[in-house]
Every structure is written in C-alpha cells, then in structure tokens.
Amino acid sequence: MSERPVHMLDIRRDFPSPQFEKIVPDPGMWRNGMAVRMPNHLGDAVMALPALGQLRKIIPPRCALYCIAPAGQRALYHSLPVVDGIVPLERIHSGWSREELMLLRRLRLGVGVLFNNSFRDALSMRLAGVPNLYGAKARCRSFLLRRAFAFPPRPEREPANIHHANRYLAIASALGAPDWDGVLPEFRLSPGVDELPPAITALCEHPKLLTVASGAAYGAAKRWPSENFAAVARHWVEAGGIVAVLGSGAERKIGDEVVEGLDPRKAYNLSGGTSLIELMHLLRSSAMTVANDSGIMHLAAALGRPGVAVFGPTDFTATGPISPNWRLLYEKIECSPCFRRECREGHRRCIRAITPGMVIAEIDDLLRAERAAGARK
C-alpha cells in the first residue's frame, strides 16, 4: 500500500495530456458557430466543462455554441451562460431521430467537436451538415473527422496519469483555445432556491448540510460500503448537522442503509426524489459532500463546494474531481485500478482500505481550512 492515501489534485499541474499541433479553423469554416457533442455520463460531462469554456473563447462574434447531449441533462447546460442552446438526444445508445438530425441541420453550424469516442455520433453530425469535425481518434471514425487526435492507451492496472479534463482541454488547445486558467464556466441555476419545493428549499437553507453520494452507477466494486457512509453521516448529525443522501432511484436501497437508525428529522434519503436542478441546488448549498467516484462527486466539485471522495477500482489520476477543495482517498494495491464492476477477487480491499475515520479526519481538516480562509477575509 502507499504511505499516503490522501491526494489533492491540481489538473493544471498534475496528470497532463499530450499537446497537439494547433490547427485553428479558418474564419470561413464557422458559418453559424460550433456544435460540441458532450459525453453521455454526467461526471464525464462535468470534466469537459473547462474545455467547453475555453472553446467559447475562440468562437467568432455573432456565432453560437450548441451542446449535443442527453435530454436528461438539459438543466446542466441551461445553467451555463457560455452555452447558447442544446440539441437534446432522447436515445443516446441508438441512432439519432430524424427530428434531432434536422434540428442540428437547421442551426447550420460549421465546426463540430466530439468529446466522446462514438462513430455513430460523428456520422450523425456529418449527416446533419456539420462539415468540420474534430475529436479523438477512435472506432475507425478518423475519415469522418477533419482532424483526429491520438491519445495513448490506458495502462493495465496502473494509474493513467492523464486526467480526462486535460484530454478535452488538449483538443480545445489544438483548435486555438487559450490555456485554461483554472476557472470553471459560471453556473446560473434557475429556478432559484426559493422557487424549489419547500422541503428542498429548507434543506438548502440549512447551514450544516452534508450531501452524500453513496451510490455509483458503474458497479458495486466502486462503492464504499454503506455502513461506512452511515458512520460518517452519524458523526455529522451528532455534531449538529443534517444529511441528504443523493442518487438515482436505483440507489434508493443504498440510501436507506446510510440513514438507517438516524433521526429522520436530520437524515433524508432523497435518492431518485430530486430533479437535476434540485440536485444542483442541494450540492451548491451543502457545507460538505462525501462521495464515491461518481457524477454527483464531479458536479459538487464544479459547483464550488468542498468534499471528500473515496476511490477504489477506478483511477483518481484520470477522473478525480476538478477542485482544489477536495480530498481524494485512495490506497494503491496490487490489483488496482482494475475498473471492474465487480471485484474479481471478492474482497474489495482497495476501497475497504479507506475507513470512516480517514474520511472524518479530512472533513474536519477541510472545515478548519474553510474557517481559516473566512477569518482572513
């Protein structure tokens, strides 16, 4: 095991990607602007936001920036002033509908960037009339792209040492975007917190709200045990706070395990019970978030609040949250990162090596640092 399981990530310095020769689009290529095919998964989409903000800076005046993304993520892109509109896809794992193709065609956008590796999406964007496409070299689609960028393959059972956000930024940089300054695109959440359902508003207004993301869509191997989250939640409630467990409807049972035995007036399982905009408000309002490697982890970090993330079979050098205010707990063992949905050995030692006491210690340290920073202002 490593001597130090606590990691702090600065993606501008740590785990950079290769840099590519610049190929700035000619002024006549832009037509009405740019279409960006954003990643399907929420966490990947958040990691692409630094690059999205940088691409906005190279789009000529009077040209628009549109995001192509799953329809369920509308609230995310409507919250970003850098985005002019969204082409929502209803079926992300099958072909685009005729209506989706025609919507993109009517926009008459000249430049397209793909932040995913899909052949189908590259073909669909060409069929929808976007002539100049750029993206990673993948799945035999290079002939559809004006430029395909070759990234090194992920090593077996070793950290990649290339962060996903830096991959996206490398593509933006090759198109002429300036170096990222570490500032994420601004979020403007609408409706406002006082327009949410009263129960959600009350949680957002509590000064000591802990948000917990105890699920993980990727699989059971990626989940820190529910009893560990429960121990952290109990510590927080005993210190005068309240807890909201967030996640999908499929993670409802996991949330029940976390709040079991806690005062129901102070611990709430909201898994499957919030819209995306309500989720974003809760994360932005929280004093702290504790999470597995998940989309909620990335969203909480992007919304500016501190937190602690537990990593096991996945790779924090590639998918750690983009924030200096997060602590990442990861113990390297011989078979990690393996990226398996279920632990092949059955022991899940990589993630069980992180104890509730470790997480509580990092929470307390982050709170002290925040209080000290507030006192200096």
URHUKA-V493637 format. One record per residue. N is the residue number from 1. RES is the residue in one letter. SS is DSSP state (a for helix, b for strand, c for the rest). PSI is psi in degrees with one decimal (* if undefined). D_LAST is the distance of its C-alpha to the last C-alpha in whole Angstrom. Layout:
BEGIN
n=N res=RES ss=SS psi=PSI d_last=D_LAST
n=N res=RES ss=SS psi=PSI d_last=D_LAST
END
This chain:
BEGIN
n=1 res=M ss=c psi=155.5 d_last=40
n=2 res=S ss=c psi=156.7 d_last=37
n=3 res=E ss=c psi=-24.8 d_last=35
n=4 res=R ss=c psi=106.2 d_last=32
n=5 res=P ss=c psi=-5.8 d_last=31
n=6 res=V ss=b psi=127.3 d_last=28
n=7 res=H ss=b psi=145.4 d_last=27
n=8 res=M ss=c psi=135.4 d_last=24
n=9 res=L ss=c psi=128.7 d_last=24
n=10 res=D ss=c psi=99.1 d_last=23
n=11 res=I ss=c psi=-17.1 d_last=26
n=12 res=R ss=c psi=-22.8 d_last=26
n=13 res=R ss=c psi=-39.1 d_last=27
n=14 res=D ss=c psi=142.4 d_last=29
n=15 res=F ss=c psi=54.0 d_last=32
n=16 res=P ss=c psi=162.7 d_last=33
n=17 res=S ss=c psi=171.0 d_last=36
n=18 res=P ss=c psi=152.8 d_last=39
n=19 res=Q ss=c psi=143.4 d_last=38
n=20 res=F ss=c psi=156.8 d_last=41
n=21 res=E ss=c psi=137.3 d_last=43
n=22 res=K ss=c psi=138.9 d_last=41
n=23 res=I ss=c psi=67.9 d_last=44
n=24 res=V ss=c psi=127.2 d_last=42
n=25 res=P ss=c psi=141.0 d_last=44
n=26 res=D ss=c psi=150.3 d_last=46
n=27 res=P ss=a psi=-34.8 d_last=45
n=28 res=G ss=a psi=-7.7 d_last=48
n=29 res=M ss=a psi=-17.6 d_last=47
n=30 res=W ss=c psi=-32.5 d_last=45
n=31 res=R ss=b psi=-116.1 d_last=47
n=32 res=N ss=c psi=1.4 d_last=44
n=33 res=G ss=b psi=-151.0 d_last=42
n=34 res=M ss=b psi=141.2 d_last=41
n=35 res=A ss=b psi=129.9 d_last=41
n=36 res=V ss=b psi=116.5 d_last=39
n=37 res=R ss=b psi=104.5 d_last=41
n=38 res=M ss=c psi=155.8 d_last=38
n=39 res=P ss=c psi=154.0 d_last=38
n=40 res=N ss=c psi=-43.1 d_last=40
n=41 res=H ss=c psi=141.8 d_last=38
n=42 res=L ss=a psi=-45.9 d_last=34
n=43 res=G ss=a psi=-43.5 d_last=32
n=44 res=D ss=a psi=-38.7 d_last=34
n=45 res=A ss=a psi=-41.9 d_last=33
n=46 res=V ss=a psi=-39.5 d_last=30
n=47 res=M ss=a psi=-20.4 d_last=30
n=48 res=A ss=c psi=-6.9 d_last=32
n=49 res=L ss=a psi=-38.9 d_last=29
n=50 res=P ss=a psi=-43.9 d_last=27
n=51 res=A ss=a psi=-37.2 d_last=31
n=52 res=L ss=a psi=-44.1 d_last=31
n=53 res=G ss=a psi=-36.8 d_last=29
n=54 res=Q ss=a psi=-37.6 d_last=30
n=55 res=L ss=a psi=-36.3 d_last=33
n=56 res=R ss=a psi=-33.4 d_last=32
n=57 res=K ss=c psi=-17.3 d_last=31
n=58 res=I ss=c psi=-3.9 d_last=35
n=59 res=I ss=c psi=129.4 d_last=37
n=60 res=P ss=c psi=155.4 d_last=39
n=61 res=P ss=c psi=147.5 d_last=38
n=62 res=R ss=c psi=5.4 d_last=40
n=63 res=C ss=c psi=154.3 d_last=40
n=64 res=A ss=b psi=158.7 d_last=39
n=65 res=L ss=b psi=116.9 d_last=37
n=66 res=Y ss=b psi=141.1 d_last=39
n=67 res=C ss=b psi=134.9 d_last=38
n=68 res=I ss=b psi=119.4 d_last=41
n=69 res=A ss=b psi=163.0 d_last=40
n=70 res=P ss=b psi=140.1 d_last=41
n=71 res=A ss=a psi=-31.7 d_last=41
n=72 res=G ss=a psi=-9.5 d_last=39
n=73 res=Q ss=a psi=15.6 d_last=36
n=74 res=R ss=a psi=-44.4 d_last=36
n=75 res=A ss=a psi=-34.9 d_last=33
n=76 res=L ss=a psi=-49.7 d_last=31
n=77 res=Y ss=a psi=-30.3 d_last=32
n=78 res=H ss=a psi=-18.5 d_last=32
n=79 res=S ss=c psi=-2.6 d_last=29
n=80 res=L ss=b psi=107.5 d_last=28
n=81 res=P ss=c psi=-21.5 d_last=28
n=82 res=V ss=c psi=-15.6 d_last=30
n=83 res=V ss=c psi=129.3 d_last=33
n=84 res=D ss=c psi=-24.5 d_last=36
n=85 res=G ss=b psi=172.3 d_last=38
n=86 res=I ss=b psi=140.0 d_last=39
n=87 res=V ss=b psi=100.6 d_last=42
n=88 res=P ss=b psi=135.5 d_last=43
n=89 res=L ss=b psi=123.9 d_last=45
n=90 res=E ss=c psi=-32.7 d_last=47
n=91 res=R ss=c psi=93.1 d_last=48
n=92 res=I ss=c psi=-16.7 d_last=46
n=93 res=H ss=c psi=16.2 d_last=49
n=94 res=S ss=c psi=-177.8 d_last=52
n=95 res=G ss=c psi=155.6 d_last=53
n=96 res=W ss=c psi=149.8 d_last=51
n=97 res=S ss=c psi=163.2 d_last=53
n=98 res=R ss=a psi=-38.8 d_last=55
n=99 res=E ss=a psi=-39.1 d_last=52
n=100 res=E ss=a psi=-42.5 d_last=49
n=101 res=L ss=a psi=-43.5 d_last=51
n=102 res=M ss=a psi=-35.4 d_last=52
n=103 res=L ss=a psi=-46.1 d_last=49
n=104 res=L ss=a psi=-39.3 d_last=48
n=105 res=R ss=a psi=-41.5 d_last=51
n=106 res=R ss=a psi=-25.4 d_last=50
n=107 res=L ss=a psi=-22.7 d_last=47
n=108 res=R ss=c psi=56.3 d_last=48
n=109 res=L ss=b psi=139.4 d_last=46
n=110 res=G ss=c psi=-26.0 d_last=47
n=111 res=V ss=b psi=137.2 d_last=44
n=112 res=G ss=b psi=140.5 d_last=43
n=113 res=V ss=b psi=132.9 d_last=41
n=114 res=L ss=b psi=116.4 d_last=42
n=115 res=F ss=c psi=20.2 d_last=39
n=116 res=N ss=c psi=179.5 d_last=42
n=117 res=N ss=c psi=19.1 d_last=45
n=118 res=S ss=c psi=129.2 d_last=47
n=119 res=F ss=a psi=-43.1 d_last=51
n=120 res=R ss=a psi=-41.4 d_last=51
n=121 res=D ss=a psi=-36.8 d_last=48
n=122 res=A ss=a psi=-44.3 d_last=49
n=123 res=L ss=a psi=-42.3 d_last=52
n=124 res=S ss=a psi=-40.4 d_last=51
n=125 res=M ss=a psi=-37.2 d_last=49
n=126 res=R ss=a psi=-42.6 d_last=52
n=127 res=L ss=a psi=-28.7 d_last=54
n=128 res=A ss=c psi=5.9 d_last=52
n=129 res=G ss=c psi=15.3 d_last=52
n=130 res=V ss=c psi=107.7 d_last=49
n=131 res=P ss=c psi=-25.6 d_last=51
n=132 res=N ss=b psi=98.2 d_last=48
n=133 res=L ss=b psi=144.3 d_last=46
n=134 res=Y ss=b psi=140.6 d_last=44
n=135 res=G ss=b psi=-178.8 d_last=43
n=136 res=A ss=b psi=147.3 d_last=44
n=137 res=K ss=c psi=116.7 d_last=47
n=138 res=A ss=c psi=146.2 d_last=48
n=139 res=R ss=c psi=41.3 d_last=51
n=140 res=C ss=c psi=29.3 d_last=54
n=141 res=R ss=c psi=3.1 d_last=52
n=142 res=S ss=a psi=-33.3 d_last=52
n=143 res=F ss=a psi=-16.2 d_last=55
n=144 res=L ss=a psi=-12.6 d_last=53
n=145 res=L ss=c psi=145.7 d_last=50
n=146 res=R ss=c psi=-34.0 d_last=49
n=147 res=R ss=b psi=129.6 d_last=47
n=148 res=A ss=b psi=131.5 d_last=47
n=149 res=F ss=b psi=126.8 d_last=44
n=150 res=A ss=c psi=114.5 d_last=45
n=151 res=F ss=c psi=149.6 d_last=43
n=152 res=P ss=c psi=149.8 d_last=44
n=153 res=P ss=c psi=156.3 d_last=45
n=154 res=R ss=c psi=131.8 d_last=43
n=155 res=P ss=c psi=155.9 d_last=44
n=156 res=E ss=c psi=121.7 d_last=46
n=157 res=R ss=c psi=29.1 d_last=44
n=158 res=E ss=c psi=149.9 d_last=42
n=159 res=P ss=c psi=142.6 d_last=38
n=160 res=A ss=c psi=-31.9 d_last=38
n=161 res=N ss=c psi=26.0 d_last=36
n=162 res=I ss=c psi=115.7 d_last=35
n=163 res=H ss=c psi=141.4 d_last=32
n=164 res=H ss=a psi=-40.5 d_last=34
n=165 res=A ss=a psi=-35.6 d_last=31
n=166 res=N ss=a psi=-27.2 d_last=32
n=167 res=R ss=a psi=-48.5 d_last=36
n=168 res=Y ss=a psi=-40.4 d_last=35
n=169 res=L ss=a psi=-32.5 d_last=33
n=170 res=A ss=a psi=-38.4 d_last=36
n=171 res=I ss=a psi=-44.9 d_last=38
n=172 res=A ss=a psi=-42.1 d_last=35
n=173 res=S ss=a psi=-40.2 d_last=35
n=174 res=A ss=a psi=-27.0 d_last=39
n=175 res=L ss=c psi=5.2 d_last=39
n=176 res=G ss=c psi=5.5 d_last=37
n=177 res=A ss=c psi=146.2 d_last=33
n=178 res=P ss=c psi=163.5 d_last=31
n=179 res=D ss=c psi=140.5 d_last=29
n=180 res=W ss=c psi=135.9 d_last=26
n=181 res=D ss=c psi=6.0 d_last=23
n=182 res=G ss=c psi=-2.6 d_last=21
n=183 res=V ss=c psi=123.7 d_last=20
n=184 res=L ss=c psi=155.2 d_last=22
n=185 res=P ss=c psi=146.0 d_last=24
n=186 res=E ss=c psi=141.3 d_last=22
n=187 res=F ss=b psi=132.9 d_last=24
n=188 res=R ss=c psi=103.1 d_last=25
n=189 res=L ss=c psi=128.5 d_last=26
n=190 res=S ss=c psi=132.5 d_last=29
n=191 res=P ss=c psi=165.7 d_last=30
n=192 res=G ss=c psi=169.0 d_last=27
n=193 res=V ss=a psi=-32.3 d_last=26
n=194 res=D ss=a psi=-5.2 d_last=28
n=195 res=E ss=a psi=2.8 d_last=31
n=196 res=L ss=c psi=168.1 d_last=31
n=197 res=P ss=c psi=139.9 d_last=34
n=198 res=P ss=a psi=-37.9 d_last=33
n=199 res=A ss=a psi=-37.5 d_last=33
n=200 res=I ss=a psi=-42.6 d_last=30
n=201 res=T ss=a psi=-43.3 d_last=28
n=202 res=A ss=a psi=-40.4 d_last=28
n=203 res=L ss=a psi=-43.7 d_last=27
n=204 res=C ss=a psi=-30.4 d_last=24
n=205 res=E ss=c psi=-4.7 d_last=23
n=206 res=H ss=c psi=133.6 d_last=23
n=207 res=P ss=c psi=-14.7 d_last=19
n=208 res=K ss=c psi=60.6 d_last=21
n=209 res=L ss=b psi=123.8 d_last=23
n=210 res=L ss=b psi=122.6 d_last=24
n=211 res=T ss=b psi=139.0 d_last=26
n=212 res=V ss=b psi=128.1 d_last=29
n=213 res=A ss=b psi=88.2 d_last=31
n=214 res=S ss=c psi=-5.9 d_last=34
n=215 res=G ss=c psi=177.7 d_last=37
n=216 res=A ss=c psi=118.6 d_last=37
n=217 res=A ss=c psi=-25.5 d_last=40
n=218 res=Y ss=c psi=-34.7 d_last=41
n=219 res=G ss=c psi=169.9 d_last=43
n=220 res=A ss=a psi=-31.6 d_last=43
n=221 res=A ss=a psi=-25.9 d_last=42
n=222 res=K ss=a psi=-8.2 d_last=39
n=223 res=R ss=c psi=125.2 d_last=38
n=224 res=W ss=c psi=141.0 d_last=36
n=225 res=P ss=c psi=142.6 d_last=39
n=226 res=S ss=a psi=-36.8 d_last=38
n=227 res=E ss=a psi=-26.8 d_last=38
n=228 res=N ss=a psi=-44.6 d_last=35
n=229 res=F ss=a psi=-39.5 d_last=33
n=230 res=A ss=a psi=-38.0 d_last=35
n=231 res=A ss=a psi=-40.7 d_last=34
n=232 res=V ss=a psi=-43.2 d_last=30
n=233 res=A ss=a psi=-41.3 d_last=30
n=234 res=R ss=a psi=-43.6 d_last=32
n=235 res=H ss=a psi=-42.2 d_last=29
n=236 res=W ss=a psi=-44.8 d_last=26
n=237 res=V ss=a psi=-41.4 d_last=29
n=238 res=E ss=a psi=-22.0 d_last=29
n=239 res=A ss=c psi=8.0 d_last=26
n=240 res=G ss=c psi=10.1 d_last=26
n=241 res=G ss=c psi=179.8 d_last=25
n=242 res=I ss=b psi=160.4 d_last=27
n=243 res=V ss=b psi=135.8 d_last=28
n=244 res=A ss=b psi=119.0 d_last=30
n=245 res=V ss=b psi=127.3 d_last=32
n=246 res=L ss=c psi=149.4 d_last=32
n=247 res=G ss=c psi=-169.1 d_last=35
n=248 res=S ss=c psi=169.9 d_last=38
n=249 res=G ss=a psi=-31.6 d_last=41
n=250 res=A ss=a psi=-16.9 d_last=43
n=251 res=E ss=a psi=13.1 d_last=40
n=252 res=R ss=a psi=-44.0 d_last=41
n=253 res=K ss=a psi=-39.0 d_last=43
n=254 res=I ss=a psi=-43.0 d_last=40
n=255 res=G ss=a psi=-39.1 d_last=38
n=256 res=D ss=a psi=-39.0 d_last=40
n=257 res=E ss=a psi=-33.9 d_last=40
n=258 res=V ss=a psi=-41.2 d_last=36
n=259 res=V ss=a psi=-4.7 d_last=36
n=260 res=E ss=c psi=130.5 d_last=40
n=261 res=G ss=c psi=-6.6 d_last=40
n=262 res=L ss=c psi=155.6 d_last=36
n=263 res=D ss=c psi=118.5 d_last=36
n=264 res=P ss=c psi=-12.3 d_last=37
n=265 res=R ss=c psi=-5.9 d_last=34
n=266 res=K ss=c psi=-5.8 d_last=31
n=267 res=A ss=b psi=123.8 d_last=33
n=268 res=Y ss=b psi=130.7 d_last=34
n=269 res=N ss=b psi=104.3 d_last=36
n=270 res=L ss=c psi=12.8 d_last=35
n=271 res=S ss=c psi=124.2 d_last=37
n=272 res=G ss=c psi=1.6 d_last=39
n=273 res=G ss=c psi=10.8 d_last=38
n=274 res=T ss=c psi=150.2 d_last=35
n=275 res=S ss=c psi=170.2 d_last=35
n=276 res=L ss=a psi=-39.5 d_last=33
n=277 res=I ss=a psi=-35.9 d_last=31
n=278 res=E ss=a psi=-40.7 d_last=30
n=279 res=L ss=a psi=-43.8 d_last=29
n=280 res=M ss=a psi=-40.3 d_last=27
n=281 res=H ss=a psi=-43.1 d_last=25
n=282 res=L ss=a psi=-42.0 d_last=25
n=283 res=L ss=a psi=-43.5 d_last=24
n=284 res=R ss=a psi=-28.8 d_last=21
n=285 res=S ss=a psi=-10.4 d_last=20
n=286 res=S ss=c psi=150.2 d_last=21
n=287 res=A ss=c psi=-26.0 d_last=18
n=288 res=M ss=b psi=150.2 d_last=20
n=289 res=T ss=b psi=139.7 d_last=24
n=290 res=V ss=b psi=130.7 d_last=26
n=291 res=A ss=b psi=155.3 d_last=29
n=292 res=N ss=b psi=173.0 d_last=32
n=293 res=D ss=c psi=104.1 d_last=32
n=294 res=S ss=c psi=169.5 d_last=33
n=295 res=G ss=a psi=-37.1 d_last=32
n=296 res=I ss=a psi=-39.7 d_last=30
n=297 res=M ss=a psi=-49.7 d_last=28
n=298 res=H ss=a psi=-41.1 d_last=27
n=299 res=L ss=a psi=-41.3 d_last=26
n=300 res=A ss=a psi=-43.9 d_last=24
n=301 res=A ss=a psi=-42.2 d_last=22
n=302 res=A ss=a psi=-28.2 d_last=23
n=303 res=L ss=c psi=2.0 d_last=21
n=304 res=G ss=c psi=5.7 d_last=18
n=305 res=R ss=c psi=153.1 d_last=18
n=306 res=P ss=c psi=164.8 d_last=18
n=307 res=G ss=b psi=175.5 d_last=22
n=308 res=V ss=b psi=130.4 d_last=24
n=309 res=A ss=b psi=140.1 d_last=28
n=310 res=V ss=b psi=122.8 d_last=31
n=311 res=F ss=c psi=145.4 d_last=33
n=312 res=G ss=c psi=-89.4 d_last=37
n=313 res=P ss=c psi=-1.8 d_last=40
n=314 res=T ss=c psi=178.1 d_last=38
n=315 res=D ss=c psi=108.0 d_last=36
n=316 res=F ss=a psi=-22.2 d_last=32
n=317 res=T ss=a psi=-18.9 d_last=32
n=318 res=A ss=a psi=-32.4 d_last=34
n=319 res=T ss=a psi=25.4 d_last=32
n=320 res=G ss=c psi=154.5 d_last=29
n=321 res=P ss=c psi=145.8 d_last=26
n=322 res=I ss=c psi=80.0 d_last=24
n=323 res=S ss=c psi=136.3 d_last=21
n=324 res=P ss=c psi=-7.9 d_last=19
n=325 res=N ss=c psi=19.0 d_last=17
n=326 res=W ss=b psi=142.7 d_last=21
n=327 res=R ss=b psi=134.0 d_last=23
n=328 res=L ss=b psi=125.1 d_last=27
n=329 res=L ss=b psi=118.7 d_last=30
n=330 res=Y ss=c psi=127.3 d_last=33
n=331 res=E ss=c psi=116.7 d_last=36
n=332 res=K ss=c psi=124.9 d_last=38
n=333 res=I ss=c psi=176.3 d_last=42
n=334 res=E ss=c psi=-28.2 d_last=45
n=335 res=C ss=c psi=9.8 d_last=46
n=336 res=S ss=c psi=151.7 d_last=42
n=337 res=P ss=c psi=134.1 d_last=41
n=338 res=C ss=c psi=-20.6 d_last=44
n=339 res=F ss=c psi=20.1 d_last=43
n=340 res=R ss=c psi=147.2 d_last=45
n=341 res=R ss=c psi=-32.7 d_last=45
n=342 res=E ss=c psi=142.2 d_last=47
n=343 res=C ss=c psi=119.7 d_last=47
n=344 res=R ss=c psi=-31.0 d_last=50
n=345 res=E ss=c psi=-15.6 d_last=50
n=346 res=G ss=c psi=0.7 d_last=50
n=347 res=H ss=c psi=-23.7 d_last=47
n=348 res=R ss=c psi=40.3 d_last=44
n=349 res=R ss=a psi=-32.8 d_last=43
n=350 res=C ss=a psi=-42.1 d_last=40
n=351 res=I ss=a psi=-28.0 d_last=38
n=352 res=R ss=a psi=-14.9 d_last=39
n=353 res=A ss=c psi=-20.4 d_last=38
n=354 res=I ss=c psi=123.4 d_last=34
n=355 res=T ss=c psi=159.4 d_last=34
n=356 res=P ss=a psi=-36.9 d_last=32
n=357 res=G ss=a psi=-38.1 d_last=31
n=358 res=M ss=a psi=-45.3 d_last=29
n=359 res=V ss=a psi=-44.1 d_last=28
n=360 res=I ss=a psi=-39.5 d_last=26
n=361 res=A ss=a psi=-39.3 d_last=25
n=362 res=E ss=a psi=-36.6 d_last=23
n=363 res=I ss=a psi=-49.5 d_last=22
n=364 res=D ss=a psi=-39.1 d_last=20
n=365 res=D ss=a psi=-41.0 d_last=19
n=366 res=L ss=a psi=-40.5 d_last=17
n=367 res=L ss=a psi=-39.4 d_last=16
n=368 res=R ss=a psi=-43.1 d_last=15
n=369 res=A ss=a psi=-38.8 d_last=13
n=370 res=E ss=a psi=-40.5 d_last=11
n=371 res=R ss=a psi=-41.3 d_last=10
n=372 res=A ss=a psi=-40.3 d_last=9
n=373 res=A ss=a psi=-39.0 d_last=7
n=374 res=G ss=a psi=-35.3 d_last=5
n=375 res=A ss=a psi=-29.3 d_last=6
n=376 res=R ss=a psi=-18.1 d_last=4
n=377 res=K ss=c psi=* d_last=0
END
